[in-house]
């Protein structure tokens, strides 16, 4: 489970974020490139845009649920 205390500062503010347990596997970037990208300076994924529409929320949530290290956090309410 992603920890807000380990949230990478490179993430955009908002409910979805990547924490320091990321292993740069590329899964979130492949599944939801609209929201996750690689920060080349730190070599890890980050959230660079927050989902807004129900379809976008579903896509970001799918990426979160598929993360093998559970590095993606969702600090929002349950959908």
mmCIF file of the C-alpha atoms, coordinates in Angstrom:
data_MODEL
# 
_entry.id   MODEL 
# 
loop_
_atom_site.group_PDB 
_atom_site.id 
_atom_site.type_symbol 
_atom_site.label_atom_id 
_atom_site.label_alt_id 
_atom_site.label_comp_id 
_atom_site.label_asym_id 
_atom_site.label_entity_id 
_atom_site.label_seq_id 
_atom_site.pdbx_PDB_ins_code 
_atom_site.Cartn_x 
_atom_site.Cartn_y 
_atom_site.Cartn_z 
_atom_site.occupancy 
_atom_site.B_iso_or_equiv 
_atom_site.pdbx_formal_charge 
_atom_site.auth_seq_id 
_atom_site.auth_comp_id 
_atom_site.auth_asym_id 
_atom_site.auth_atom_id 
_atom_site.pdbx_PDB_model_num 
ATOM 1  C CA . UNK A 1 1  ? 0.000   0.000  0.000   1.00 0.00 ? 1  UNK A CA 1 
ATOM 2  C CA . UNK A 1 2  ? 1.392   3.398  -0.997  1.00 0.00 ? 2  UNK A CA 1 
ATOM 3  C CA . UNK A 1 3  ? 2.287   5.686  1.873   1.00 0.00 ? 3  UNK A CA 1 
ATOM 4  C CA . UNK A 1 4  ? 1.675   9.420  1.793   1.00 0.00 ? 4  UNK A CA 1 
ATOM 5  C CA . UNK A 1 5  ? 4.786   9.851  3.940   1.00 0.00 ? 5  UNK A CA 1 
ATOM 6  C CA . UNK A 1 6  ? 6.793   8.290  1.081   1.00 0.00 ? 6  UNK A CA 1 
ATOM 7  C CA . UNK A 1 7  ? 5.038   10.290 -1.660  1.00 0.00 ? 7  UNK A CA 1 
ATOM 8  C CA . UNK A 1 8  ? 7.551   11.482 -4.242  1.00 0.00 ? 8  UNK A CA 1 
ATOM 9  C CA . UNK A 1 9  ? 7.692   15.289 -4.318  1.00 0.00 ? 9  UNK A CA 1 
ATOM 10 C CA . UNK A 1 10 ? 7.769   15.240 -8.131  1.00 0.00 ? 10 UNK A CA 1 
ATOM 11 C CA . UNK A 1 11 ? 4.100   14.154 -8.231  1.00 0.00 ? 11 UNK A CA 1 
ATOM 12 C CA . UNK A 1 12 ? 1.482   16.732 -9.130  1.00 0.00 ? 12 UNK A CA 1 
ATOM 13 C CA . UNK A 1 13 ? -0.786  17.594 -6.206  1.00 0.00 ? 13 UNK A CA 1 
ATOM 14 C CA . UNK A 1 14 ? -3.949  15.539 -6.033  1.00 0.00 ? 14 UNK A CA 1 
ATOM 15 C CA . UNK A 1 15 ? -5.429  12.238 -5.031  1.00 0.00 ? 15 UNK A CA 1 
ATOM 16 C CA . UNK A 1 16 ? -3.186  9.966  -7.151  1.00 0.00 ? 16 UNK A CA 1 
ATOM 17 C CA . UNK A 1 17 ? 0.545   9.797  -6.518  1.00 0.00 ? 17 UNK A CA 1 
ATOM 18 C CA . UNK A 1 18 ? 3.514   7.434  -6.670  1.00 0.00 ? 18 UNK A CA 1 
ATOM 19 C CA . UNK A 1 19 ? 5.606   6.748  -3.588  1.00 0.00 ? 19 UNK A CA 1 
ATOM 20 C CA . UNK A 1 20 ? 9.271   5.824  -3.174  1.00 0.00 ? 20 UNK A CA 1 
ATOM 21 C CA . UNK A 1 21 ? 8.592   2.061  -3.364  1.00 0.00 ? 21 UNK A CA 1 
ATOM 22 C CA . UNK A 1 22 ? 8.249   2.368  -7.176  1.00 0.00 ? 22 UNK A CA 1 
ATOM 23 C CA . UNK A 1 23 ? 10.569  0.013  -9.094  1.00 0.00 ? 23 UNK A CA 1 
ATOM 24 C CA . UNK A 1 24 ? 10.142  1.773  -12.469 1.00 0.00 ? 24 UNK A CA 1 
ATOM 25 C CA . UNK A 1 25 ? 8.415   -1.242 -14.042 1.00 0.00 ? 25 UNK A CA 1 
ATOM 26 C CA . UNK A 1 26 ? 6.556   0.957  -16.585 1.00 0.00 ? 26 UNK A CA 1 
ATOM 27 C CA . UNK A 1 27 ? 3.164   -0.691 -15.974 1.00 0.00 ? 27 UNK A CA 1 
ATOM 28 C CA . UNK A 1 28 ? 1.347   2.474  -14.889 1.00 0.00 ? 28 UNK A CA 1 
ATOM 29 C CA . UNK A 1 29 ? 2.886   4.440  -17.738 1.00 0.00 ? 29 UNK A CA 1 
ATOM 30 C CA . UNK A 1 30 ? 1.764   1.775  -20.195 1.00 0.00 ? 30 UNK A CA 1 
ATOM 31 C CA . UNK A 1 31 ? -1.759  1.445  -18.782 1.00 0.00 ? 31 UNK A CA 1 
ATOM 32 C CA . UNK A 1 32 ? -2.471  5.107  -18.041 1.00 0.00 ? 32 UNK A CA 1 
ATOM 33 C CA . UNK A 1 33 ? 0.017   7.368  -19.860 1.00 0.00 ? 33 UNK A CA 1 
ATOM 34 C CA . UNK A 1 34 ? -2.435  10.255 -19.526 1.00 0.00 ? 34 UNK A CA 1 
ATOM 35 C CA . UNK A 1 35 ? -1.636  10.386 -15.789 1.00 0.00 ? 35 UNK A CA 1 
ATOM 36 C CA . UNK A 1 36 ? 1.719   8.709  -15.169 1.00 0.00 ? 36 UNK A CA 1 
ATOM 37 C CA . UNK A 1 37 ? 5.106   9.458  -16.677 1.00 0.00 ? 37 UNK A CA 1 
ATOM 38 C CA . UNK A 1 38 ? 8.738   8.738  -15.890 1.00 0.00 ? 38 UNK A CA 1 
ATOM 39 C CA . UNK A 1 39 ? 10.799  11.380 -14.143 1.00 0.00 ? 39 UNK A CA 1 
ATOM 40 C CA . UNK A 1 40 ? 14.204  10.765 -15.705 1.00 0.00 ? 40 UNK A CA 1 
ATOM 41 C CA . UNK A 1 41 ? 16.037  12.642 -12.956 1.00 0.00 ? 41 UNK A CA 1 
ATOM 42 C CA . UNK A 1 42 ? 14.886  10.208 -10.262 1.00 0.00 ? 42 UNK A CA 1 
ATOM 43 C CA . UNK A 1 43 ? 14.314  7.203  -12.553 1.00 0.00 ? 43 UNK A CA 1 
ATOM 44 C CA . UNK A 1 44 ? 10.801  6.495  -11.256 1.00 0.00 ? 44 UNK A CA 1 
ATOM 45 C CA . UNK A 1 45 ? 7.213   7.002  -12.298 1.00 0.00 ? 45 UNK A CA 1 
ATOM 46 C CA . UNK A 1 46 ? 5.221   9.969  -11.066 1.00 0.00 ? 46 UNK A CA 1 
ATOM 47 C CA . UNK A 1 47 ? 1.682   11.246 -11.440 1.00 0.00 ? 47 UNK A CA 1 
ATOM 48 C CA . UNK A 1 48 ? 1.813   14.312 -13.686 1.00 0.00 ? 48 UNK A CA 1 
ATOM 49 C CA . UNK A 1 49 ? -1.914  14.822 -14.263 1.00 0.00 ? 49 UNK A CA 1 
ATOM 50 C CA . UNK A 1 50 ? -4.953  13.954 -12.146 1.00 0.00 ? 50 UNK A CA 1 
ATOM 51 C CA . UNK A 1 51 ? -8.009  12.180 -13.567 1.00 0.00 ? 51 UNK A CA 1 
ATOM 52 C CA . UNK A 1 52 ? -11.231 14.174 -13.722 1.00 0.00 ? 52 UNK A CA 1 
ATOM 53 C CA . UNK A 1 53 ? -13.956 12.280 -15.549 1.00 0.00 ? 53 UNK A CA 1 
ATOM 54 C CA . UNK A 1 54 ? -15.409 8.946  -14.417 1.00 0.00 ? 54 UNK A CA 1 
ATOM 55 C CA . UNK A 1 55 ? -13.633 7.195  -17.316 1.00 0.00 ? 55 UNK A CA 1 
ATOM 56 C CA . UNK A 1 56 ? -10.332 8.800  -16.374 1.00 0.00 ? 56 UNK A CA 1 
ATOM 57 C CA . UNK A 1 57 ? -10.806 7.846  -12.727 1.00 0.00 ? 57 UNK A CA 1 
ATOM 58 C CA . UNK A 1 58 ? -11.455 4.246  -13.761 1.00 0.00 ? 58 UNK A CA 1 
ATOM 59 C CA . UNK A 1 59 ? -8.269  4.199  -15.844 1.00 0.00 ? 59 UNK A CA 1 
ATOM 60 C CA . UNK A 1 60 ? -6.123  5.657  -13.052 1.00 0.00 ? 60 UNK A CA 1 
ATOM 61 C CA . UNK A 1 61 ? -7.650  3.236  -10.580 1.00 0.00 ? 61 UNK A CA 1 
ATOM 62 C CA . UNK A 1 62 ? -6.908  0.318  -12.899 1.00 0.00 ? 62 UNK A CA 1 
ATOM 63 C CA . UNK A 1 63 ? -3.269  1.418  -13.013 1.00 0.00 ? 63 UNK A CA 1 
ATOM 64 C CA . UNK A 1 64 ? -3.203  1.701  -9.206  1.00 0.00 ? 64 UNK A CA 1 
ATOM 65 C CA . UNK A 1 65 ? -4.693  -1.753 -8.731  1.00 0.00 ? 65 UNK A CA 1 
ATOM 66 C CA . UNK A 1 66 ? -2.266  -3.275 -11.238 1.00 0.00 ? 66 UNK A CA 1 
ATOM 67 C CA . UNK A 1 67 ? 0.858   -1.821 -9.665  1.00 0.00 ? 67 UNK A CA 1 
ATOM 68 C CA . UNK A 1 68 ? 2.992   -4.828 -8.600  1.00 0.00 ? 68 UNK A CA 1 
ATOM 69 C CA . UNK A 1 69 ? 4.571   -2.933 -5.692  1.00 0.00 ? 69 UNK A CA 1 
ATOM 70 C CA . UNK A 1 70 ? 1.417   -1.050 -4.660  1.00 0.00 ? 70 UNK A CA 1 
ATOM 71 C CA . UNK A 1 71 ? 3.343   2.197  -5.118  1.00 0.00 ? 71 UNK A CA 1 
ATOM 72 C CA . UNK A 1 72 ? 0.398   4.204  -6.434  1.00 0.00 ? 72 UNK A CA 1 
ATOM 73 C CA . UNK A 1 73 ? -1.711  5.926  -3.844  1.00 0.00 ? 73 UNK A CA 1 
ATOM 74 C CA . UNK A 1 74 ? -5.263  7.226  -4.037  1.00 0.00 ? 74 UNK A CA 1 
ATOM 75 C CA . UNK A 1 75 ? -6.027  9.638  -1.241  1.00 0.00 ? 75 UNK A CA 1 
ATOM 76 C CA . UNK A 1 76 ? -9.499  10.358 -2.558  1.00 0.00 ? 76 UNK A CA 1 
ATOM 77 C CA . UNK A 1 77 ? -12.775 8.891  -1.515  1.00 0.00 ? 77 UNK A CA 1 
ATOM 78 C CA . UNK A 1 78 ? -13.755 5.432  -2.726  1.00 0.00 ? 78 UNK A CA 1 
ATOM 79 C CA . UNK A 1 79 ? -15.288 5.444  -6.172  1.00 0.00 ? 79 UNK A CA 1 
# 
